[in-house]
Amino acid sequence: MRRHDLFGFILGLFLVFTTIQSSVAQVSQDPVRISEIRVDGNRRVAAGTVKSYLPVRVGDLASPGSLSNALARLYDTNLFQDIKMDMDGSVLIVRVVENPIINRVNIEGNDAISDERLLEIIDVQPRRVYNRKVAIDATRQLIDVYRAGGRFAAVIEPKIIQLDENRVDLVFEVKEGPLIKINSIAFSGNQSFSDTALRQAIASREARWWAFLASNDKYDEGRLDYDVRLLRQFYLARGYADITVDRVRGGLLPDRSSFAITFLVNEGIRYQVGTVSVASEITGVDTDELQQIIKFGDDKWYDVRELEQGLLDISNRLGSFGYAFVNVTPEIKMDPETATLDIAITIDKARRNFVERIEFVDNARTKDRVIRREFEIVEGDAYNQLKIDRSVRNVRNLGYFRDVKIATLQGSSPEQTITRVTVEEQSTGDFSIGLGYSSLDNSSVSLGINERNFLGTGRRASASISTSGTETNFNLGLTEPYLLGRDLTGSFDVFKTKTKSDETTINRTGFSFGVGFSAAHDVFHRLNYELSQSKTTVASTTATSITGEEGETLLRSSLKYVLSKDTRDSRFDPNEGYYLEMDEKLAGFGGDVKFLQTKLSAAYYKPLLFKSVILGMSGKIGYVTGLGDKVTQSQRFNLGGRDVRGFGSGGIGPRDAGSSDAVGGNKMYAGSFEVVSNLGLDKDTGVRWTVFTDFGSLWGTDYPSNVTKPNAANMRVSAGVGFFWNTAIGPLSFSWAKPLSKMAHDTPKTFQFNIGTRL
């Protein structure tokens, strides 16, 4: 306790003692038996309530000691401003002055923090009894809030305004003072890592003039304690198992303009892992297999992240065998002389578990059955962590929930488990008006009504129209995720599209319906029928190639089959997993068009450095043949733009010799290698960088006359960098790519920029 606090405490005790002594000064030293207790001066508090607080009753002996105790008990209620006790013969008279009632609470002078937030923090409500402690406690809470926000010079002065009927207005006058930030962050004792590297490892930042929206440059005791933990984690992840980190308290500069923070580091020595052993009290478990799960790399430097991930992987592996509750405990023995450490992992006894119940929490709108049908495990099944993980991924991929959390609880017996799924629902129905801009498609406008979870049943109904410089789409669609009560997804769509590439425009109108189903693990089948008519027109007067359509309207009747396997953790922003798809389209069931189109697609994502770096690879190949007929221009592939960055939309492949417009090709392939990360960037900004290389080619046409290089299959290659930025107006993406290998008739495009869509 600080010296002035101790002095204040002693002074307060003296005043209370003095008050009590004066309040009972008229009581005789000789005990008197109380015949009656009378309460005077009370207005709101009933006399019976006052008497109930007294530790003395009628018939008790009154003495200075007992009445002093009674007086203290009444003061402890915080109901009274002043209390006096007198004995009139054998009658005890208790005279009270009640504390006033708070009529209203006001905050004045605040600007950085709103009234609503400050009032919520102090939680002092009208009609509450006022006393000095209420004002002092609220003042301290307000000062703490301002200090947490970096305003250490803030001054709060409580005042009361007396009103009639023993009421008061409580006003807190605020002088917020300047925002005091962190001026410098220094480290002492670090030898293996520079100050710059350690600054990147912590959450706090030095004040930067350009980061005016950042909050991590404010002095915050809680965040600085978190920084200490982050520094320890940084060293533990690099072999320094003896690391200790302390922080010099205070640090406010003499002129009170900013803070200087210093961390004291004792690195110790760097350890390599000697032996890793696994001992299990569960019979039948292959400990050699579990031991292979934990890997520390070829250099064997100790990394606490690898250890923690290994322990989690062992627990999940045991979970796939049906053991839901297993204690996996590591014991680390360090040898400073050899700079090695040994890890002994013990698996305690456990019983196989079965799923007693699956509970769904906070799904106020979505029906339980919609979530339950995405689960690969049901009540009564043996517990299987792998199936539960896949089930949670399925629920996330519905797109109905902002967050999905899973908890495994013990059931009615040690062998039973309760799987509790807690979801945070998000809006699934919307009327949207979208504006966007792309350097490939120019400006775009979209208008749509979409409900992806109609009445919580999982059905989708949508109507949308969108237009851009290169494409116009109108679509009406219905989707039933469980057609006829079975694991079948049925859909029906009516569409009208207009696609423009250079001077060539393709209009298509039609409808489609299909059915899809899942089989085995993560494998999806889909069969779709489409009936549509299309018309291709060429506006250029200099075009000399043949489209095969020449302004005719062609009727197409086609059947499409898609076989895919998807293990990605998210369809929208994958961090790990792979995707495989085979797309076969056969046209010729009547109509004017006959062709067979085959397209194969694949993608693979691998997280590195504990998901701080994502390695992505993707590719696709396509081939279309006319089945005895010639393939016309509207049935061909186009390549460029987002598939091979560094080239314009449709910028790769055969071109009209007269107008230089892209005419498409019957054969194509494309691929990409990409690294995405936020390393080196402030995580609060939501920005990630990417480095990539794309490649591909497009060739082949059944109408080669007046077409430039119709059969040139040369590979085009590009390389570049880019940024993804998640903002309040939607995702922004930027990329700069340079073709490393191209042909003279290709159309390059170095810079691509998108609002409202990701590259």
NUNU-154982 format. One record per residue (C-alpha): residue in three letters; z, y, x. Coordinates in steps of 0.25 Angstrom, whole numbers. Each point is the difference from the previous one (the first is absolute). Layout:
BEGIN
<"ALA" <Z Y X>> ...
This chain:
BEGIN
<"MET" <0 0 0>> <"ARG" <-4 14 5>> <"ARG" <11 10 4>> <"HIS" <-3 10 -11>> <"ASP" <-1 -12 -11>> <"LEU" <14 -5 5>> <"PHE" <6 14 -2>> <"GLY" <-6 2 -13>> <"PHE" <5 -14 -5>> <"ILE" <14 4 5>> <"LEU" <0 14 -7>> <"GLY" <-5 -7 -13>> <"LEU" <12 -10 0>> <"PHE" <9 12 3>> <"LEU" <-5 8 -12>> <"VAL" <0 -12 -9>> <"PHE" <15 -3 4>> <"THR" <4 15 -2>> <"THR" <-7 0 -13>> <"ILE" <7 -12 -5>> <"GLN" <13 5 5>> <"SER" <-1 13 -7>> <"SER" <-5 -7 -13>> <"VAL" <13 -8 -1>> <"ALA" <9 10 7>> <"GLN" <8 2 -13>> <"VAL" <4 -15 -2>> <"SER" <14 -3 3>> <"GLN" <3 -9 12>> <"ASP" <9 -9 -10>> <"PRO" <-9 -10 -7>> <"VAL" <-2 3 -15>> <"ARG" <-4 -10 -10>> <"ILE" <-13 5 -7>> <"SER" <1 1 -16>> <"GLU" <-13 7 -2>> <"ILE" <-13 3 7>> <"ARG" <-7 13 -5>> <"VAL" <-14 5 5>> <"ASP" <-3 14 0>> <"GLY" <-13 8 3>> <"ASN" <-10 -12 -3>> <"ARG" <-12 4 -8>> <"ARG" <-11 -11 2>> <"VAL" <9 -11 6>> <"ALA" <9 -7 -11>> <"ALA" <15 0 3>> <"GLY" <0 -15 -2>> <"THR" <-11 -1 12>> <"VAL" <9 9 9>> <"LYS" <12 -9 -3>> <"SER" <-8 -12 3>> <"TYR" <-3 5 14>> <"LEU" <15 2 2>> <"PRO" <8 -11 8>> <"VAL" <13 4 -8>> <"ARG" <3 -3 -14>> <"VAL" <11 4 -11>> <"GLY" <12 -7 5>> <"ASP" <-2 1 14>> <"LEU" <8 7 10>> <"ALA" <-6 13 5>> <"SER" <2 4 15>> <"PRO" <-7 9 9>> <"GLY" <-7 -12 7>> <"SER" <-5 -7 -13>> <"LEU" <-5 14 -6>> <"SER" <-7 3 14>> <"ASN" <-7 -14 -2>> <"ALA" <-4 4 -14>> <"LEU" <-5 13 4>> <"ALA" <-9 -6 11>> <"ARG" <-5 -10 -10>> <"LEU" <-4 11 -10>> <"TYR" <-7 8 12>> <"ASP" <-8 -13 3>> <"THR" <-7 0 -13>> <"ASN" <-7 13 4>> <"LEU" <1 5 -15>> <"PHE" <10 11 3>> <"GLN" <0 12 9>> <"ASP" <15 3 0>> <"ILE" <12 -9 -5>> <"LYS" <14 4 -1>> <"MET" <12 -9 -4>> <"ASP" <13 5 -6>> <"MET" <13 -7 -6>> <"ASP" <5 7 -12>> <"GLY" <13 -8 -1>> <"SER" <-5 -14 -2>> <"VAL" <-14 4 -4>> <"LEU" <-11 -1 10>> <"ILE" <-10 12 -2>> <"VAL" <-14 -2 7>> <"ARG" <-8 13 0>> <"VAL" <-14 -1 4>> <"VAL" <-12 9 3>> <"GLU" <-13 -8 -2>> <"ASN" <-11 0 9>> <"PRO" <-13 7 -6>> <"ILE" <-12 -8 -6>> <"ILE" <-13 2 7>> <"ASN" <-10 7 -9>> <"ARG" <-12 0 9>> <"VAL" <-4 -3 14>> <"ASN" <-10 8 7>> <"ILE" <-7 0 14>> <"GLU" <-4 14 5>> <"GLY" <-8 4 13>> <"ASN" <-7 -14 2>> <"ASP" <-14 -1 3>> <"ALA" <-3 -12 9>> <"ILE" <7 -10 -10>> <"SER" <-1 1 -15>> <"ASP" <11 3 -10>> <"GLU" <-2 -14 -6>> <"ARG" <1 -8 13>> <"LEU" <13 8 4>> <"LEU" <6 -2 -13>> <"GLU" <-3 -14 -1>> <"ILE" <7 -2 14>> <"ILE" <13 7 -3>> <"ASP" <0 -6 -14>> <"VAL" <10 10 -6>> <"GLN" <-2 1 -15>> <"PRO" <4 10 -10>> <"ARG" <12 -2 -8>> <"ARG" <7 -6 12>> <"VAL" <14 4 4>> <"TYR" <-2 10 12>> <"ASN" <10 0 12>> <"ARG" <-2 4 14>> <"LYS" <-3 -14 5>> <"VAL" <-12 0 -9>> <"ALA" <-6 12 7>> <"ILE" <4 -4 14>> <"ASP" <-6 -14 -2>> <"ALA" <-13 5 -6>> <"THR" <-1 10 11>> <"ARG" <1 -10 11>> <"GLN" <-11 -9 -7>> <"LEU" <-10 12 -1>> <"ILE" <3 3 15>> <"ASP" <-3 -14 3>> <"VAL" <-13 0 -7>> <"TYR" <-5 13 7>> <"ARG" <4 -6 14>> <"ALA" <-8 -13 -4>> <"GLY" <-12 9 -2>> <"GLY" <2 7 13>> <"ARG" <7 13 -4>> <"PHE" <13 0 8>> <"ALA" <3 15 -2>> <"ALA" <0 -2 -15>> <"VAL" <13 7 -7>> <"ILE" <5 -4 -14>> <"GLU" <10 9 -7>> <"PRO" <6 -5 -13>> <"LYS" <4 11 -10>> <"ILE" <6 -1 -14>> <"ILE" <-3 10 -11>> <"GLN" <12 1 -10>> <"LEU" <-4 -2 -15>> <"ASP" <8 1 -12>> <"GLU" <7 -13 -6>> <"ASN" <4 -4 14>> <"ARG" <-14 -3 4>> <"VAL" <-7 3 13>> <"ASP" <-15 0 5>> <"LEU" <-1 -7 14>> <"VAL" <-10 7 9>> <"PHE" <-4 -5 14>> <"GLU" <-6 12 8>> <"VAL" <-9 -6 10>> <"LYS" <-5 6 13>> <"GLU" <-10 -11 5>> <"GLY" <-2 6 14>> <"PRO" <-12 -4 9>> <"LEU" <-6 -14 1>> <"ILE" <5 -6 13>> <"LYS" <-8 -10 7>> <"ILE" <0 -9 12>> <"ASN" <-5 8 12>> <"SER" <0 -11 10>> <"ILE" <3 -15 1>> <"ALA" <4 -5 14>> <"PHE" <4 -14 6>> <"SER" <9 -3 11>> <"GLY" <1 -13 8>> <"ASN" <-14 -5 -4>> <"GLN" <-7 -5 12>> <"SER" <-10 -10 -5>> <"PHE" <-6 9 -11>> <"SER" <-4 14 0>> <"ASP" <6 11 -10>> <"THR" <-13 1 -7>> <"ALA" <0 -15 -3>> <"LEU" <14 0 -5>> <"ARG" <-3 12 -9>> <"GLN" <-11 -8 -7>> <"ALA" <10 -11 -2>> <"ILE" <9 8 -9>> <"ALA" <-1 7 -13>> <"SER" <5 14 3>> <"ARG" <-10 9 6>> <"GLU" <1 14 7>> <"ALA" <-5 12 -8>> <"ARG" <-15 2 1>> <"TRP" <-6 12 -6>> <"TRP" <-12 -7 -6>> <"ALA" <9 -11 -7>> <"PHE" <5 10 -10>> <"LEU" <1 -10 -11>> <"ALA" <8 -10 8>> <"SER" <14 -3 -2>> <"ASN" <4 -9 12>> <"ASP" <2 12 9>> <"LYS" <13 4 -8>> <"TYR" <13 -3 6>> <"ASP" <6 -12 -8>> <"GLU" <12 -8 4>> <"GLY" <-5 -12 -8>> <"ARG" <-14 0 6>> <"LEU" <5 2 14>> <"ASP" <9 -13 -2>> <"TYR" <-12 -7 -4>> <"ASP" <-7 5 12>> <"VAL" <10 -7 9>> <"ARG" <-3 -13 -8>> <"LEU" <-15 2 3>> <"LEU" <2 3 14>> <"ARG" <8 -13 2>> <"GLN" <-11 -8 -8>> <"PHE" <-10 6 9>> <"TYR" <7 -5 13>> <"LEU" <4 -13 -7>> <"ALA" <-15 -2 -3>> <"ARG" <-3 1 15>> <"GLY" <10 -9 6>> <"TYR" <12 9 2>> <"ALA" <11 -8 -7>> <"ASP" <11 8 6>> <"ILE" <-4 13 -5>> <"THR" <10 10 -4>> <"VAL" <-4 14 -7>> <"ASP" <10 11 -3>> <"ARG" <-3 14 -5>> <"VAL" <7 13 5>> <"ARG" <6 6 -13>> <"GLY" <-2 14 -4>> <"GLY" <-11 7 8>> <"LEU" <-1 13 -8>> <"LEU" <-5 11 10>> <"PRO" <9 12 2>> <"ASP" <-9 9 -8>> <"ARG" <1 -10 -11>> <"SER" <-16 1 -1>> <"SER" <-2 -15 2>> <"PHE" <5 -14 5>> <"ALA" <-2 -7 13>> <"ILE" <2 -15 -1>> <"THR" <3 -9 12>> <"PHE" <1 -15 0>> <"LEU" <7 -8 10>> <"VAL" <-7 -13 4>> <"ASN" <6 -11 9>> <"GLU" <-12 -9 1>> <"GLY" <6 -12 7>> <"ILE" <-10 -11 6>> <"ARG" <-12 -6 -6>> <"TYR" <1 -14 -5>> <"GLN" <-10 -11 -1>> <"VAL" <2 -12 -9>> <"GLY" <4 -13 7>> <"THR" <2 -11 -11>> <"VAL" <-1 0 -15>> <"SER" <6 -12 -7>> <"VAL" <2 -3 -14>> <"ALA" <11 -9 -6>> <"SER" <0 -4 -15>> <"GLU" <11 -6 -8>> <"ILE" <-11 -3 -11>> <"THR" <-5 -14 3>> <"GLY" <-15 -3 0>> <"VAL" <-4 14 5>> <"ASP" <-9 0 12>> <"THR" <7 9 10>> <"ASP" <-11 0 10>> <"GLU" <-9 5 -10>> <"LEU" <9 11 -4>> <"GLN" <3 4 15>> <"GLN" <-15 2 1>> <"ILE" <0 11 -10>> <"ILE" <8 10 9>> <"LYS" <-10 5 10>> <"PHE" <3 11 10>> <"GLY" <-14 1 7>> <"ASP" <-4 -4 13>> <"ASP" <9 9 8>> <"LYS" <12 -5 -8>> <"TRP" <7 14 -1>> <"TYR" <11 0 -10>> <"ASP" <-5 7 -13>> <"VAL" <10 1 -11>> <"ARG" <-11 2 -10>> <"GLU" <-6 -13 4>> <"LEU" <13 -7 -2>> <"GLU" <3 6 -14>> <"GLN" <-15 -3 -4>> <"GLY" <2 -14 5>> <"LEU" <13 -2 -7>> <"LEU" <-6 5 -13>> <"ASP" <-12 -10 3>> <"ILE" <10 -12 2>> <"SER" <7 4 -13>> <"ASN" <-14 1 -8>> <"ARG" <-4 -13 6>> <"LEU" <13 -7 -5>> <"GLY" <-2 7 -13>> <"SER" <-14 -7 -1>> <"PHE" <8 -13 1>> <"GLY" <9 3 -12>> <"TYR" <12 7 8>> <"ALA" <2 13 -7>> <"PHE" <14 4 6>> <"VAL" <0 -3 15>> <"ASN" <9 7 11>> <"VAL" <-9 1 13>> <"THR" <9 6 11>> <"PRO" <-4 4 14>> <"GLU" <10 0 12>> <"ILE" <-5 7 12>> <"LYS" <6 -2 14>> <"MET" <-4 10 10>> <"ASP" <0 -2 15>> <"PRO" <-1 13 7>> <"GLU" <-1 -6 14>> <"THR" <-13 -7 -3>> <"ALA" <-4 10 -11>> <"THR" <-3 -11 -10>> <"LEU" <6 -3 -13>> <"ASP" <1 -13 -8>> <"ILE" <-1 -1 -16>> <"ALA" <6 -11 -7>> <"ILE" <-3 -1 -15>> <"THR" <9 -7 -10>> <"ILE" <-5 -4 -14>> <"ASP" <12 -3 -9>> <"LYS" <1 -11 -10>> <"ALA" <-8 2 -13>> <"ARG" <-4 -7 -12>> <"ARG" <-14 0 -6>> <"ASN" <-2 9 -12>> <"PHE" <-7 0 -13>> <"VAL" <-4 12 -8>> <"GLU" <10 1 -12>> <"ARG" <-6 13 -6>> <"ILE" <-10 11 3>> <"GLU" <5 14 -5>> <"PHE" <-9 13 -1>> <"VAL" <8 13 1>> <"ASP" <-5 14 -4>> <"ASN" <-13 -4 -7>> <"ALA" <2 8 -12>> <"ARG" <-15 1 -4>> <"THR" <-6 -13 7>> <"LYS" <3 -13 -7>> <"ASP" <7 -10 8>> <"ARG" <-11 -10 -2>> <"VAL" <-10 9 6>> <"ILE" <8 0 13>> <"ARG" <5 -15 -1>> <"ARG" <-15 -5 -1>> <"GLU" <-2 6 14>> <"PHE" <11 -9 6>> <"GLU" <-4 -13 7>> <"ILE" <14 -6 -3>> <"VAL" <8 -2 -13>> <"GLU" <14 -4 -4>> <"GLY" <3 -14 4>> <"ASP" <-9 0 12>> <"ALA" <6 -2 14>> <"TYR" <2 14 7>> <"ASN" <-12 3 9>> <"GLN" <0 14 7>> <"LEU" <-14 -1 3>> <"LYS" <-4 -1 -14>> <"ILE" <9 11 -4>> <"ASP" <-6 9 11>> <"ARG" <-14 -2 -6>> <"SER" <5 2 -14>> <"VAL" <6 14 4>> <"ARG" <-13 3 6>> <"ASN" <-7 -4 -13>> <"VAL" <9 9 -8>> <"ARG" <-3 12 10>> <"ASN" <-15 -2 -1>> <"LEU" <1 2 -16>> <"GLY" <1 15 3>> <"TYR" <10 1 -11>> <"PHE" <12 3 9>> <"ARG" <4 10 10>> <"ASP" <9 -9 7>> <"VAL" <4 -15 -1>> <"LYS" <13 -6 6>> <"ILE" <5 -14 0>> <"ALA" <14 -5 1>> <"THR" <5 -14 1>> <"LEU" <14 -2 -6>> <"GLN" <8 -13 -1>> <"GLY" <0 -6 -14>> <"SER" <10 -8 -8>> <"SER" <2 -10 11>> <"PRO" <-3 0 15>> <"GLU" <-13 -7 -2>> <"GLN" <-5 10 -10>> <"THR" <-7 13 3>> <"ILE" <-3 12 -8>> <"THR" <-13 8 4>> <"ARG" <2 14 -5>> <"VAL" <-13 9 0>> <"THR" <3 15 -1>> <"VAL" <-12 8 -3>> <"GLU" <-3 15 0>> <"GLU" <-10 3 -11>> <"GLN" <-11 10 2>> <"SER" <-10 7 -9>> <"THR" <-11 -10 -3>> <"GLY" <-7 8 -11>> <"ASP" <-7 14 3>> <"PHE" <-10 10 -4>> <"SER" <-6 4 13>> <"ILE" <-8 12 5>> <"GLY" <-4 -2 14>> <"LEU" <-7 10 10>> <"GLY" <-4 -5 14>> <"TYR" <-9 3 11>> <"SER" <-6 -9 10>> <"SER" <-10 3 11>> <"LEU" <-8 -12 -4>> <"ASP" <0 2 -15>> <"ASN" <3 15 -1>> <"SER" <9 5 -11>> <"SER" <4 -10 -11>> <"VAL" <6 1 -14>> <"SER" <6 -11 -8>> <"LEU" <6 -1 -14>> <"GLY" <7 -12 -5>> <"ILE" <9 -7 -9>> <"ASN" <7 -12 6>> <"GLU" <11 -9 -5>> <"ARG" <3 -12 10>> <"ASN" <12 -5 -7>> <"PHE" <-3 2 -15>> <"LEU" <13 -1 -8>> <"GLY" <6 -7 12>> <"THR" <-9 -12 -2>> <"GLY" <-8 1 13>> <"ARG" <-13 3 -8>> <"ARG" <-9 10 6>> <"ALA" <-8 10 -9>> <"SER" <-8 11 7>> <"ALA" <-11 10 -2>> <"SER" <-5 9 11>> <"ILE" <-11 9 5>> <"SER" <-2 5 14>> <"THR" <-11 8 7>> <"SER" <-3 4 14>> <"GLY" <-12 4 8>> <"THR" <-5 -14 2>> <"GLU" <6 -8 -12>> <"THR" <3 1 -15>> <"ASN" <8 -11 -7>> <"PHE" <4 -2 -14>> <"ASN" <9 -12 -4>> <"LEU" <7 -6 -12>> <"GLY" <9 -12 4>> <"LEU" <10 -10 -6>> <"THR" <7 -11 8>> <"GLU" <9 -11 -5>> <"PRO" <8 -6 12>> <"TYR" <4 -13 -8>> <"LEU" <-12 -3 -8>> <"LEU" <3 -10 -12>> <"GLY" <14 -1 6>> <"ARG" <-5 -7 13>> <"ASP" <0 4 14>> <"LEU" <-14 7 -2>> <"THR" <-4 14 1>> <"GLY" <-10 5 -10>> <"SER" <-8 13 1>> <"PHE" <-11 8 -7>> <"ASP" <-6 12 5>> <"VAL" <-11 10 -5>> <"PHE" <-6 9 11>> <"LYS" <-11 10 3>> <"THR" <-2 4 14>> <"LYS" <-9 10 8>> <"THR" <-1 -2 15>> <"LYS" <-8 10 9>> <"SER" <-4 -3 14>> <"ASP" <-8 11 6>> <"GLU" <-12 2 -10>> <"THR" <2 -13 -6>> <"THR" <8 -2 -13>> <"ILE" <4 -13 -7>> <"ASN" <5 0 -14>> <"ARG" <7 -12 -6>> <"THR" <6 -3 -14>> <"GLY" <6 -13 -5>> <"PHE" <12 -8 -3>> <"SER" <7 -11 7>> <"PHE" <11 -10 -3>> <"GLY" <7 -11 8>> <"VAL" <12 -9 2>> <"GLY" <8 -2 13>> <"PHE" <12 -9 4>> <"SER" <9 -3 12>> <"ALA" <0 -14 6>> <"ALA" <8 -6 12>> <"HIS" <7 11 8>> <"ASP" <-6 14 0>> <"VAL" <-14 -5 -4>> <"PHE" <-7 7 -12>> <"HIS" <-13 -4 -7>> <"ARG" <-8 9 -9>> <"LEU" <-12 -2 -8>> <"ASN" <-7 12 -6>> <"TYR" <-13 2 -9>> <"GLU" <-8 13 0>> <"LEU" <-11 5 -8>> <"SER" <-6 13 4>> <"GLN" <-12 8 1>> <"SER" <-4 9 12>> <"LYS" <-10 11 3>> <"THR" <-3 5 14>> <"THR" <-7 13 2>> <"VAL" <-5 7 13>> <"ALA" <0 15 -1>> <"SER" <-6 3 14>> <"THR" <-15 3 0>> <"THR" <-1 -4 14>> <"ALA" <5 -14 -2>> <"THR" <-10 -11 3>> <"SER" <8 -13 0>> <"ILE" <0 -10 -12>> <"THR" <13 -2 -8>> <"GLY" <-5 -12 -8>> <"GLU" <4 7 -13>> <"GLU" <-9 13 0>> <"GLY" <8 6 -12>> <"GLU" <0 -12 -8>> <"THR" <13 -4 -8>> <"LEU" <4 -14 5>> <"LEU" <9 -9 -8>> <"ARG" <10 -9 8>> <"SER" <8 -12 -5>> <"SER" <9 -5 11>> <"LEU" <12 -9 3>> <"LYS" <10 3 11>> <"TYR" <10 -9 6>> <"VAL" <11 5 9>> <"LEU" <9 -9 8>> <"SER" <11 8 8>> <"LYS" <13 -3 8>> <"ASP" <10 12 2>> <"THR" <13 -1 7>> <"ARG" <1 15 3>> <"ASP" <13 6 -3>> <"SER" <-6 11 -8>> <"ARG" <-14 2 -5>> <"PHE" <1 15 1>> <"ASP" <6 3 14>> <"PRO" <1 -14 7>> <"ASN" <8 -2 13>> <"GLU" <-1 -15 2>> <"GLY" <-8 -12 -6>> <"TYR" <-14 -3 -2>> <"TYR" <-11 0 -10>> <"LEU" <-12 -9 -2>> <"GLU" <-11 1 -11>> <"MET" <-13 -6 -3>> <"ASP" <-9 7 -11>> <"GLU" <-12 -7 -6>> <"LYS" <-9 7 -10>> <"LEU" <-11 -7 -7>> <"ALA" <-10 8 -9>> <"GLY" <-11 -7 -8>> <"PHE" <6 -5 -13>> <"GLY" <-11 7 -7>> <"GLY" <-3 15 3>> <"ASP" <-10 6 10>> <"VAL" <8 -2 13>> <"LYS" <2 -13 8>> <"PHE" <8 0 13>> <"LEU" <12 -7 6>> <"GLN" <10 9 8>> <"THR" <10 -6 9>> <"LYS" <11 9 6>> <"LEU" <12 -5 9>> <"SER" <12 10 3>> <"ALA" <12 -2 9>> <"ALA" <12 8 5>> <"TYR" <12 -2 8>> <"TYR" <12 9 3>> <"LYS" <11 -3 10>> <"PRO" <12 9 2>> <"LEU" <5 2 14>> <"LEU" <12 7 6>> <"PHE" <8 -3 -13>> <"LYS" <-11 6 -9>> <"SER" <-1 13 7>> <"VAL" <-14 -4 4>> <"ILE" <-10 -7 -9>> <"LEU" <-12 -7 6>> <"GLY" <-11 -2 -10>> <"MET" <-13 -7 0>> <"SER" <-10 -2 -11>> <"GLY" <-15 -4 -2>> <"LYS" <-10 -4 -10>> <"ILE" <-14 -6 0>> <"GLY" <-10 0 -11>> <"TYR" <-14 -6 -4>> <"VAL" <-9 1 -12>> <"THR" <-12 -8 -3>> <"GLY" <-10 1 -12>> <"LEU" <-1 -15 -3>> <"GLY" <-15 1 0>> <"ASP" <0 15 -4>> <"LYS" <1 12 8>> <"VAL" <13 7 1>> <"THR" <-2 14 -5>> <"GLN" <8 13 5>> <"SER" <11 0 -10>> <"GLN" <4 -14 4>> <"ARG" <1 2 15>> <"PHE" <12 4 9>> <"ASN" <3 13 6>> <"LEU" <8 3 12>> <"GLY" <7 12 7>> <"GLY" <11 10 -4>> <"ARG" <13 -7 -2>> <"ASP" <-5 -14 5>> <"VAL" <-5 5 14>> <"ARG" <7 14 3>> <"GLY" <-9 9 8>> <"PHE" <-12 -2 -9>> <"GLY" <-3 7 -13>> <"SER" <0 -7 -14>> <"GLY" <-11 -10 1>> <"GLY" <-3 5 14>> <"ILE" <-3 -13 6>> <"GLY" <-12 -9 -2>> <"PRO" <-15 1 -5>> <"ARG" <-5 14 -5>> <"ASP" <-12 5 -7>> <"ALA" <-10 4 10>> <"GLY" <-4 13 -8>> <"SER" <13 5 -6>> <"SER" <10 -7 10>> <"ASP" <8 -4 -12>> <"ALA" <8 -13 2>> <"VAL" <-7 -12 -7>> <"GLY" <11 -10 2>> <"GLY" <-1 -14 5>> <"ASN" <1 -15 -3>> <"LYS" <9 -4 11>> <"MET" <13 7 6>> <"TYR" <13 -1 7>> <"ALA" <11 10 4>> <"GLY" <13 -1 6>> <"SER" <12 8 5>> <"PHE" <11 -1 10>> <"GLU" <11 11 -2>> <"VAL" <14 3 4>> <"VAL" <9 9 -9>> <"SER" <14 5 4>> <"ASN" <9 12 -1>> <"LEU" <5 -1 14>> <"GLY" <2 13 7>> <"LEU" <0 7 -14>> <"ASP" <11 6 -8>> <"LYS" <2 -11 -11>> <"ASP" <4 11 -10>> <"THR" <-14 6 0>> <"GLY" <-6 -13 -6>> <"VAL" <-11 0 10>> <"ARG" <-6 -12 7>> <"TRP" <-11 -1 11>> <"THR" <-11 -10 1>> <"VAL" <-9 -4 11>> <"PHE" <-12 -9 -4>> <"THR" <-13 -5 4>> <"ASP" <-10 -4 -11>> <"PHE" <-13 -8 1>> <"GLY" <-11 -5 -9>> <"SER" <-15 -2 -3>> <"LEU" <-9 0 -12>> <"TRP" <-14 -5 -1>> <"GLY" <-11 -8 -7>> <"THR" <-8 5 -13>> <"ASP" <-11 -7 -8>> <"TYR" <-8 13 0>> <"PRO" <-2 3 14>> <"SER" <-12 10 -2>> <"ASN" <3 14 5>> <"VAL" <14 -4 4>> <"THR" <6 4 13>> <"LYS" <5 -12 8>> <"PRO" <2 -9 -12>> <"ASN" <4 -12 8>> <"ALA" <8 6 12>> <"ALA" <13 -7 0>> <"ASN" <6 8 12>> <"MET" <15 1 -1>> <"ARG" <5 14 -2>> <"VAL" <14 3 6>> <"SER" <9 12 -1>> <"ALA" <14 4 5>> <"GLY" <10 11 -5>> <"VAL" <13 5 -4>> <"GLY" <6 4 -13>> <"PHE" <13 4 -7>> <"PHE" <5 -4 -14>> <"TRP" <10 10 -7>> <"ASN" <7 -3 -13>> <"THR" <2 13 -7>> <"ALA" <5 5 -13>> <"ILE" <-15 2 -5>> <"GLY" <-3 -14 5>> <"PRO" <-5 -7 12>> <"LEU" <-8 8 10>> <"SER" <-8 -7 11>> <"PHE" <-8 5 12>> <"SER" <-9 -7 10>> <"TRP" <-8 4 12>> <"ALA" <-10 -11 4>> <"LYS" <-11 0 10>> <"PRO" <-11 -11 0>> <"LEU" <-1 -7 13>> <"SER" <-12 -8 -4>> <"LYS" <-10 4 -11>> <"MET" <-15 1 -3>> <"ALA" <-9 12 0>> <"HIS" <-1 0 -15>> <"ASP" <15 -2 -3>> <"THR" <7 12 -6>> <"PRO" <13 3 8>> <"LYS" <12 7 -6>> <"THR" <12 3 10>> <"PHE" <10 6 -10>> <"GLN" <5 -6 -13>> <"PHE" <11 6 -9>> <"ASN" <5 -4 -13>> <"ILE" <10 5 -10>> <"GLY" <5 -10 -11>> <"THR" <-5 -12 7>> <"ARG" <2 -8 13>> <"LEU" <-10 -3 10>> 
